[in-house]
Amino acid sequence: MPRLSPVIRCFVATVICLALVHRAHAQADINNGIVRLGVAQDASLIITPTVAPLNSTTGSTLLGVRLMATNNDGSAAGAPVDGWGIADAISKKFGAAVRAGPTNLTAITQTSTANSATCSVVADGILKVDQDFQPSSHPNAYKIVVLITNISAATVDGRYRRTLD
């Protein structure tokens, strides 16, 4: 097998890096002055922040659910896992989003402000899921308002869950 010259190897590595950068998803880094959330475009939590402070007090470079006064992140330390899923118990169709990426989700969109984010997806072509992250009436918390809409002609038995490790 022929060896690649250093220039070609560098070019190939650059193309691979650019492809990875191009695949990056939108994200929202939101806060209410007390709690800071990292919301991925698919509505899962835990992102790589681009706004300082980047690292939590434990040295994690991820942002999930962080108390701003101490910079401690309750979800990004250890094994950072957050996600949600939606399924129809009748047809067995489903969609899910975890830190590793979405499954059976299309039409993924996100809008955000400094303290809120709204994510919208279609799960397996049958359920539209809108998740609105907004400050809660309690200053130490955020709430997620979830709206699930059946966009199919069939009757569905929808099941939604969210997990946080």
C-alpha positions, 0 to 999 in steps of 0.5 A, a space after each residue: 500500500 502506498 504511503 501518503 506524503 506529509 502534505 496529503 496527510 495534513 490535508 486529509 486531517 484538515 478535511 476530517 476536522 472541517 467535516 466534524 466542525 460542519 456537523 456540529 449542532 446548534 446549542 443554547 447556553 442559558 441562565 436566570 442569574 442563578 442556574 445555567 443550562 446547556 441545551 442541545 438543539 435536540 432538547 437534551 442537556 449537556 453541551 460544550 459551552 462557548 461562553 466563559 466560564 467554560 469549565 466547572 469547578 471540577 474541571 469538566 468542560 461540559 455544561 449541563 445544569 450548573 449553579 452559577 454561584 459555585 460553578 458546580 455542575 450537577 449533570 456534567 460531572 462523572 458520567 454525563 448523561 441526560 436525555 429524553 424519549 417519546 414513544 407510541 405504545 400502539 405502533 411502537 414508533 419512538 424518538 429519543 435524544 441523549 448526549 450521543 445524539 438523536 434517534 428517529 428525530 427529524 425537523 430539529 429546530 431550536 430558538 433561544 434567548 439569554 434565559 430560555 430555549 425552545 426545541 422542536 422535533 418530529 419523532 418517527 414521523 408521528 409525534 411533534 415534541 416542543 420543549 420550552 426551557 424557561 425560568 421557573 417561579 423558584 429562582 433555583 430552578 428551571 422548568 421545561 414545558 413539554 407539548 406533544 402533538 399527534 401529527 399522524 392520522 392514527 390514534 396514539 398512546 404517547 409516552 414521554 420521559 426525561 432522565 438525568 444522571 
